């Protein structure tokens, strides 16, 4: 058939006004006599008067071009102590330390960081004038480069976080072979499945058919179902490509060049100034993934802007509180296809106790923990020593990190003999993640495998208890990851294609229904009991493993993915002599 099922409807519009940073109106006040005209944001300013100095104390004003700024943060650079300006823009900063440069910085939301250097003969109050940063985005901007290096490599000579980012999955989001093979409908060797066949229906028009069992098949792919469109995968996976006008729904990963191949790269994240969220749900708007829900601040003129989490960096920088909030991650970690929520780690966090602003934790608290060094720029490149609690790792561990996964769930078990039967009780709890376990990609699953062996190594037969479902690998031999039918449990979001009834499916770009969701919500416990036929005498060994799997076994076989299961937790119980 020549006609094809239409791809998911995405409303491609300009960024919502909610993305714009609006500067609050300033109150009309009388300008203090010591105030001066505003300097450029890259030049320090010192103002003196005849006031007598006091040891360890500096005072002054913070203003913008219109007058005093109330609530501005003022600190001695790199110090943990700070003060806020009053309604007249006035501040007093005490306990200045003389063992570091005497630079006083000021910052207010919507402005570049400003500063003033104290000189040895400083005798009077300071005035720091802040310059608002631009609130527009230049779609023709050429991403940053320096010292002959382009893209994120331009950060490498100064910043240790570059090597962390290289080891993070965000850096390979555009080139991940699993992602590309799902997009193109190929296996890892490049073999492509046949294009999807369609048939007519009196009720629905043209609908897709299941793959022909007589033809070689290498798994599903977006380009098999919609060969004439590019989809919106690039909106999250290739933001540099999707950030071009008109490409957010149309960027093709196969055509990526240059910095587009760096996936979610350094400057992209540090150019994000706002995220558009529905004020009622606090979620991204439907069908607005990735860059469609983000406000970027790319310069058109000479000004340059990078957002960070410090308010005292004196070089084309502004602090962005959003960078420390889970909402910063929302645009790419919440996604709806055909009115079904598929990606939802942000929404799951929002519904959990972890989102409590007082007692909870943010995404960054777990995935960007403090580093074990005390600078974010190498000291030999001018970096200053800081409290390491404010410097966060860009490794961002997640689904591919065994050590990180080992901390996610708690496994508890016990075993006892009763009247010739072995009774094993197991509890799996999601005690340490702020979202469901597993989360995001519906390909992922967690498997609980329970087995009991006698002293000869023979498996004891299960009399009563749950078994791993068919999607755990329909073999049951416990060889090469085929666990279906063995004692245990499976935790996954299982989707079924509406037209072909394929289940589980990874082709969530097609209309799907949620067949079952057995994943564990935050703090949820799952208790299961297994009763084995056993002899009262002899030694019995019970092995309990909790495994993390990147994709359903059938799909992995089709695609040629060889990612091994990751052991999250294991327990060994021995009964008898």
Buried (B, 14 or more C-beta within 10 A) or exposed (E): EEEBBEBBEBEBEEBBEBBBBEBEEBEEBEEBEBBEEBBEBBEBBBBBEEEEBEEEEBBBBBBBEBBBBBEBBBBBBBBEEBBEBBEBBBBBBEEBEEEEEBBBBBBBBBBBBBBBBBEEEBEBBBBBBBBBBBBEBEEEBEBBEEEEEBBBBBBBBBBBBBEBBBBBBBBBBBBBBBBBBBBBBBBBEEBBBEEBEBEEEEEEEBBBEEBEEEEEBBBBBBBBBBEEBBBBBBBBBBBBBBBBEEBBBBBBBEEBEEBBBBBBBBBBBBBBBBBBBBEEEBBBBBBBBBBBBBBBBBBEEEBBBBBBBBBBBBEBBBBBEBBBBBBBBBBBBBBBBBEBBBBBBBBBBBBBEBBEEEEBBBBBBBBBBEBEBBBBBEEEEEBBEBEBEBBBBBBBBBBBBEEBBBBBBBBBBEBEBEEEBBBBEBEBBBBBBBBBBBBBBBBBBBBBBBBBBBEEEEEBEBEEBBBBBBBBBEBBEBEEBBBBBBBBBBBBBBBBBBBBEBBBBBBBBBBBEEBBEBBBBBBBEBEBEBBBEBEEEEEBBBEBBBBBBBBBBBBBBBBBBEEEBBEBBEBEBEBBE
